[in-house]
């Protein structure tokens, strides 16, 4: 395993999905954090890294690096709202990356993962995620997306048993 700890983030203007993964033990924790709480979390992770000397990387889903990152069939006001929300989420992601660099935390931009799951818009369902991670508790879509990003970045196996 290349990193001892991976924090994966699915940026959102309200609350970003955040996953913390220890690849060696497959310990996975997910949450949803507002931007200020996320910055506090990143500072805490950096402090713990300094104490434990374990490697840490932050992986941010970067939809803006995809040429056509906002394909929706909506039109009119609904399409404008979707475009506005996507733009706000992208800006949140860029600011997260900027703050990681400011804190001295290694960070990478990661293109969105291929959507090939059973959920709405082919996104991963809670049951699918649980089947290969063993994650306990409830999750929302942003947290699941972050967990899948961390798991994929760590190159851990995905065997869906749903």
HUBELZI-V965738 format. One record per helix or strand of 2 or more residues. SS is the DSSP state (H for helix, E for strand). FROM is the first residue (numbers start at 1). TO is the last residue. Records with the same first field share a line. If there is no record, write none. Layout:
BEGIN
SS=FROM-TO / FROM-TO
END
This chain:
BEGIN
E=5-10 / 16-22 / 27-33 / 56-61 / 107-110
H=35-52 / 63-65 / 76-103 / 120-122 / 126-133 / 141-153
END
